[in-house]
Amino acid sequence: MSADITILILTKNEELNLPNALASVVEFAHRVVVVDSGSTDRTVEIAREAGADVYENPFVNHAIQVNWGLDNTEISTPWIFRLDADEVVLPELVRFLREDLDSLADDVDGIQIRRRIHFLGRWIRHGGCYPNYVLRIFKTGRARCEMAFMDEHMVVEGSTKEVDADIRDENTKPLRWWTAKHNWYSDRELFELLEKETAAAQPGAVQPRLFGSRVERKRWLKTNVYGRVPLAWRSWLYFIYRYYFKLGFLDGPEGRIYHFLQAYWYRFLVDAKLFEAKKYPRIKNELIEEISQSLKD
């Protein structure tokens, strides 16, 4: 039995990951929509062979691409599930969508599910990585992606419900791809740090609140705790917190690599670029101009 739900997937050169994502939704999805941004591999062909409706739109940032997909792909089902190309829907979530989705209260506009991060073939269960609830399922016309360049979240009009069922995030691309992607991410996060007042003023932006939702509390901690620690220290302290206090060392050698790269290397890279931008205004202005121009285009 299929659920009355459309799967929305954004892609670019995802021929290695996309087949697994598509296979995981075939049992329940009423429709699959793929929004591609110029793939040069077999991504589009794989999507069409699986019966997905493929649309193409140039990529500016994740938020713009998600909202373009919501607005331009003629979604008619009551529910939408935004799934990444490197994610797989696990059986307990499939059962929930097939059997319990229609029985939710009328005021529930969004569903938060748990994401399992797999890295180098291992489930990263510690270091604060699990359970990590993400809002991925929402009523059509009742949600938008906030306009943020990094760490963007879906914002719904009504209430949300947490469901103890999982998706698995397991990118099969090599580690050099992961580090290159995070180097690219660091430029986007740097832009938001340099333009943080503008970003916070965007309509629908998630506001930091200590006693708010999970997302609001996380943003408050990032702004008011992490953001107040000196650049030379905060990435190192964050790694110690994740790896030792949150038991990241229990994730074995794969976890050691993941927590070091994600909690220390990436955060240090952002701070190093922030230091550079403050020291050399020319570099700061070039970055702001480059990304601002991409938004205008």
C-alpha positions as CSV (number, residue, x, y, z in Angstrom):
1,M,0.0,0.0,0.0
2,S,1.4,3.3,-1.0
3,A,1.2,6.5,1.1
4,D,-0.2,9.7,-0.2
5,I,3.2,11.3,-0.2
6,T,5.7,12.8,-2.7
7,I,9.4,12.3,-2.3
8,L,11.5,15.3,-3.2
9,I,15.2,14.7,-4.0
10,L,17.8,17.2,-5.0
11,T,20.7,15.9,-7.1
12,K,23.9,16.6,-8.8
13,N,26.2,13.8,-10.0
14,E,24.6,11.2,-7.6
15,E,24.8,8.1,-9.7
16,L,26.5,6.2,-6.9
17,N,24.0,7.1,-4.2
18,L,20.7,7.7,-6.0
19,P,19.7,4.0,-6.7
20,N,19.7,3.1,-3.0
21,A,17.6,6.2,-2.2
22,L,15.0,5.4,-4.9
23,A,14.9,1.7,-4.0
24,S,14.0,2.6,-0.4
25,V,10.9,4.6,-1.3
26,V,9.5,2.4,-4.1
27,E,7.2,0.5,-1.6
28,F,5.3,3.5,-0.4
29,A,5.9,6.7,-2.4
30,H,3.0,7.9,-4.5
31,R,5.4,10.0,-6.6
32,V,9.1,10.8,-6.7
33,V,10.3,14.2,-7.9
34,V,14.0,14.7,-8.6
35,V,15.3,18.3,-9.1
36,D,18.7,18.1,-10.8
37,S,21.3,20.9,-11.1
38,G,23.4,19.9,-14.1
39,S,24.5,16.4,-13.5
40,T,27.1,15.1,-16.0
41,D,26.9,11.4,-14.9
42,R,24.0,9.0,-15.2
43,T,21.9,10.6,-12.4
44,V,19.1,11.8,-14.6
45,E,19.0,8.6,-16.5
46,I,18.8,6.5,-13.3
47,A,16.0,8.7,-11.9
48,R,13.9,8.4,-15.1
49,E,14.5,4.7,-15.4
50,A,13.1,4.4,-11.8
51,G,10.0,6.3,-12.8
52,A,10.8,9.6,-11.1
53,D,9.7,12.9,-12.6
54,V,12.9,14.9,-13.3
55,Y,13.2,18.7,-13.3
56,E,16.3,20.8,-13.9
57,N,17.2,24.0,-12.2
58,P,20.6,25.7,-11.7
59,F,21.9,25.5,-8.1
60,V,22.4,28.6,-6.0
61,N,22.0,27.2,-2.5
62,H,20.2,24.4,-0.9
63,A,17.3,26.5,0.5
64,I,16.6,28.1,-2.9
65,Q,16.7,24.7,-4.6
66,V,14.3,23.1,-2.1
67,N,11.8,26.0,-2.3
68,W,12.0,25.9,-6.1
69,G,11.2,22.2,-6.0
70,L,8.2,22.9,-3.8
71,D,6.9,25.7,-6.1
72,N,7.6,24.3,-9.5
73,T,7.0,20.5,-9.6
74,E,3.2,20.4,-9.4
75,I,3.1,18.4,-6.2
76,S,-0.5,17.4,-5.4
77,T,-0.2,14.9,-2.6
78,P,-1.1,16.0,1.0
79,W,2.4,15.2,2.2
80,I,6.0,15.8,1.0
81,F,9.1,13.9,2.1
82,R,12.4,15.7,1.4
83,L,15.1,13.1,1.1
84,D,18.7,13.5,0.2
85,A,20.2,11.5,-2.6
86,D,22.6,9.7,-0.2
87,E,19.8,8.8,2.3
88,V,17.8,5.6,2.6
89,V,14.4,5.2,4.3
90,L,14.6,2.3,6.8
91,P,11.8,-0.3,7.3
92,E,10.3,1.2,10.5
93,L,9.8,4.5,8.9
94,V,8.3,2.8,5.8
95,R,5.8,1.1,8.1
96,F,4.9,4.4,9.8
97,L,4.3,6.1,6.5
98,R,2.1,3.3,5.1
99,E,0.1,2.6,8.2
100,D,0.0,5.7,10.5
101,L,0.5,8.8,8.4
102,D,-3.2,9.4,7.8
103,S,-4.0,9.0,11.5
104,L,-2.0,12.1,12.7
105,A,-3.9,15.0,14.3
106,D,-5.0,17.7,11.9
107,D,-2.8,20.3,13.5
108,V,0.4,18.4,12.8
109,D,2.1,20.0,9.8
110,G,5.6,18.4,10.1
111,I,7.2,15.2,11.2
112,Q,10.7,14.9,12.7
113,I,12.5,11.7,12.1
114,R,15.9,10.4,13.2
115,R,18.9,10.4,10.9
116,R,21.7,7.8,11.3
117,I,25.0,9.0,9.9
118,H,27.2,6.3,8.4
119,F,30.8,7.2,7.7
120,L,33.4,4.9,6.1
121,G,30.9,2.1,6.5
122,R,30.2,2.6,10.2
123,W,27.2,3.9,12.0
124,I,28.3,6.9,14.0
125,R,26.2,6.5,17.1
126,H,28.0,8.7,19.6
127,G,29.5,12.2,19.8
128,G,26.0,13.8,19.8
129,C,25.2,12.4,16.4
130,Y,22.4,10.1,17.3
131,P,19.5,10.4,17.9
132,N,19.4,13.5,15.7
133,Y,15.9,14.5,14.8
134,V,15.4,16.3,11.4
135,L,12.2,17.7,10.0
136,R,11.8,16.1,6.6
137,I,8.1,15.2,6.2
138,F,5.6,18.0,6.0
139,K,2.2,18.9,4.6
140,T,2.1,20.4,1.1
141,G,1.8,24.2,1.2
142,R,2.6,24.3,5.0
143,A,6.4,24.4,5.0
144,R,9.3,26.4,3.5
145,C,13.0,26.1,3.8
146,E,14.5,29.0,5.6
147,M,16.7,31.2,3.5
148,A,20.1,30.3,4.9
149,F,23.3,29.5,3.1
150,M,24.3,26.8,5.6
151,D,22.5,24.7,8.3
152,E,19.1,25.5,6.8
153,H,16.0,24.0,8.2
154,M,12.4,23.5,7.1
155,V,9.9,25.7,8.9
156,V,6.3,24.6,9.2
157,E,3.2,26.7,10.1
158,G,1.7,24.3,12.6
159,S,2.9,21.8,15.1
160,T,5.4,19.0,14.6
161,K,5.6,15.4,15.8
162,E,8.7,13.4,16.6
163,V,8.6,9.8,15.3
164,D,11.1,7.2,16.5
165,A,12.0,5.9,13.0
166,D,15.1,6.5,10.9
167,I,16.7,7.4,7.7
168,R,20.3,6.3,7.0
169,D,22.7,8.9,5.7
170,E,25.5,6.9,3.9
171,N,27.4,8.6,1.2
172,T,29.4,6.2,-0.9
173,K,31.7,8.8,-2.5
174,P,35.4,8.8,-1.4
175,L,36.8,10.8,1.5
176,R,38.4,13.3,-0.8
177,W,35.0,14.2,-2.1
178,W,33.8,14.7,1.6
179,T,36.7,17.1,2.4
180,A,36.2,19.0,-0.9
181,K,32.5,19.4,-0.1
182,H,33.2,20.7,3.4
183,N,35.8,23.1,2.1
184,W,33.0,24.5,-0.2
185,Y,30.6,24.5,2.8
186,S,33.1,26.5,4.8
187,D,32.9,29.4,2.3
188,R,29.1,29.4,2.7
189,E,29.3,29.4,6.5
190,L,31.8,32.1,6.4
191,F,29.5,34.2,4.3
192,E,26.7,33.7,6.9
193,L,29.0,34.7,9.7
194,L,30.0,37.9,7.8
195,E,26.4,38.7,7.0
196,K,24.8,37.3,10.1
197,E,22.5,40.3,10.8
198,T,21.2,40.1,7.2
199,A,20.7,36.3,7.5
200,A,18.8,36.6,10.8
201,A,16.4,39.1,9.3
202,Q,15.4,36.9,6.4
203,P,11.6,36.1,6.5
204,G,11.0,32.7,8.1
205,A,14.5,32.4,9.5
206,V,14.8,30.2,12.6
207,Q,15.5,32.4,15.6
208,P,17.9,31.3,18.4
209,R,15.9,30.5,21.6
210,L,17.3,28.6,24.6
211,F,13.9,27.2,25.6
212,G,12.5,26.8,22.1
213,S,12.4,23.9,19.7
214,R,15.4,21.6,19.2
215,V,16.5,23.7,16.2
216,E,16.0,27.0,18.0
217,R,18.0,25.7,21.0
218,K,20.8,24.4,18.8
219,R,21.0,27.8,17.1
220,W,21.0,29.6,20.4
221,L,23.9,27.5,21.7
222,K,25.8,28.0,18.5
223,T,25.4,31.8,18.6
224,N,25.6,32.5,22.4
225,V,28.0,29.8,23.6
226,Y,30.2,28.5,20.7
227,G,30.1,31.9,19.0
228,R,31.5,33.6,22.1
229,V,34.6,31.4,22.5
230,P,37.8,32.8,20.9
231,L,38.6,31.5,17.4
232,A,41.8,29.8,18.4
233,W,40.0,27.6,21.0
234,R,36.4,26.9,20.1
235,S,36.9,24.2,17.5
236,W,39.4,22.3,19.7
237,L,37.0,22.6,22.7
238,Y,34.1,21.4,20.6
239,F,36.1,18.4,19.4
240,I,37.0,17.5,23.0
241,Y,33.3,17.8,24.0
242,R,32.1,15.6,21.1
243,Y,34.9,13.0,21.3
244,Y,35.3,12.6,25.0
245,F,32.3,14.0,26.9
246,K,29.8,12.7,24.3
247,L,31.7,9.4,23.9
248,G,32.6,9.8,20.3
249,F,35.7,7.5,21.0
250,L,33.3,4.6,21.2
251,D,32.7,4.8,17.4
252,G,36.1,3.2,16.7
253,P,38.7,4.4,14.1
254,E,35.9,5.5,11.7
255,G,34.4,7.6,14.4
256,R,37.8,9.1,15.3
257,I,38.3,10.2,11.7
258,Y,34.7,11.5,11.5
259,H,34.6,13.4,14.7
260,F,38.0,15.0,14.1
261,L,37.2,16.1,10.6
262,Q,33.6,17.2,11.3
263,A,34.0,18.7,14.8
264,Y,37.5,20.0,14.6
265,W,39.0,20.3,11.1
266,Y,35.9,21.8,9.5
267,R,35.1,24.2,12.3
268,F,38.8,25.3,12.5
269,L,38.7,25.8,8.7
270,V,35.7,28.2,9.0
271,D,37.5,30.1,11.8
272,A,40.7,30.3,9.8
273,K,38.9,31.8,6.9
274,L,37.0,34.2,9.2
275,F,40.4,35.3,10.7
276,E,41.7,35.8,7.1
277,A,38.6,37.8,6.1
278,K,38.9,40.1,9.1
279,K,42.7,40.6,8.4
280,Y,42.3,41.2,4.7
281,P,39.2,43.2,3.8
282,R,39.8,42.5,0.1
283,I,39.2,38.8,0.6
284,K,36.1,39.4,2.7
285,N,34.7,41.8,0.0
286,E,35.4,39.3,-2.8
287,L,33.6,36.5,-1.1
288,I,30.6,38.6,-0.3
289,E,30.4,39.9,-3.8
290,E,30.8,36.4,-5.3
291,I,28.0,34.9,-3.3
292,S,25.8,37.9,-3.5
293,Q,26.1,37.9,-7.2
294,S,25.1,34.2,-7.3
295,L,21.9,35.1,-5.5
296,K,21.1,37.8,-8.0
297,D,21.7,35.5,-11.0
